């Protein structure tokens, strides 16, 4: 360990890692650059936002039978949210990173790769690329800005420093390409569950609730700065809030909660009509989970469903989805399937493509682990095997995979006994299509079949055959619209 004096305040600054080139003074927030025989003042480094993460400087654990200690932290901000990168020092002297984003964790170590790497500007989310002879899917491609730091860091970070990173996935493997400083660096690793690291010295639930969402020593008001409506329990869970009363988008990842975008005041019954209201608490196993966000979405045919974002201090985020067919539990996937055309392969099990559709946000309220607003659209592709559904959700900058399975209403009621009463609402008969689109969906299939059947006559005698084909299609589809409009689940 090397101990130096802060050039600004004179306090001791410790360097435990030989790879660390700078550290942030914990007393005056000065960036201290370590040079040969001296130290230099890099100026003030912004403090980090204390979020819901249970990790802190000094947290220790074990990965692959190798003990480590958390000695540094970077907090990185992008358009839709932020994440933490924790700098690790292993007992054998090697350094690494523990990525911490929305309750999902990855451990990566610097990796030497043979051959040229793709240019940052050429990568797109959802694209397959070959790197070092291996096939990877680009999961996340973005430019982020460093908004705060703590402890020791292996490179110089100053105010306004930007990170250009691309995260690639291949099954259970993870590869980060860092283009921040010209020549790209590669970091390879795997997703991990926090409990599997046998962590010690984590922040407890009380400490998280006391400090999360605030800068050290500061207490922020929880009233919406746009309309004054009270927003209890939201700070500390996420940094992106949507006021239930006025739909204002709020940024809590700053010293003062700010309005990003003003919204329109909505009928209070719209948010209250959700089956699971904001703030509802349930017990899933030994964990207490809180409903922190409610979002309604619709596809291009008008079918709507409601998604509830639940958060627990140890389990992280999970989703409950309420549709006309019942309930599903959905969790983000750490191990990704191999996508090949109309099927995906996961753990040697093939899932066939079920649907592909755009999902548009029609209502949102509460707290989310990314920035969400009405009108946002993501392309969803669903693949199914038995009762399990795998879904890829793609936006312009990232793609995520989730796994869903049906949950009985009685099970949801057991999780939320103080909220759900009575019996399950009536559902459609098994095998029927979604309410509001069932007849149109069937009619579409018939129209497509008619088009295929008449393909050869269309080629041979286009003028007369096309008119009959169009009339037949209208005769099938127009009554289907009428039937859908009068269909009651």
ABEGO torsion letter per residue (X at the ends): XBBBBBAAAGBBBBBABAABABBBBAAAGBBBBBBBGBBBBAEBBBBBBBBABABBBGBBBBBGGBBBBBABBBBBBBAAEBBBBBBBBBAAGBBBBBBBBGGBBBBBBBBBBBEBBBBAAABBBGBBBBBGGBBBBBABBBBBBBABBBEBBABBBBBGBBBBBBBBBBEABBBBBBAAAGBBBBBBBBBBBAAAAGBBGBBBAAAAAAABGBBBGBBBBABBAAAGBBBBGABGABABBBBAAAGBBBBABBABBBBABBBBBBBAAAAAABABBBGBBBBBEABBBBBABBBBBBBAAGBBBBBBBBBBAAAEBBBBBBBAAEBBBBBBBABBBBBBEABBBBGGBBBBBABBBBBBBABBBEBBABBBBBGBBBBBBBBBBEABBBBBBBBAABBBBBBBBBBBAAAAAAABAAABBEBBBBBBBBGBBBBGAAAAAAAAAAAAAAAAAAAAAAAABAAAAAAAAAAAAAAAAAAAAAAAAABBX
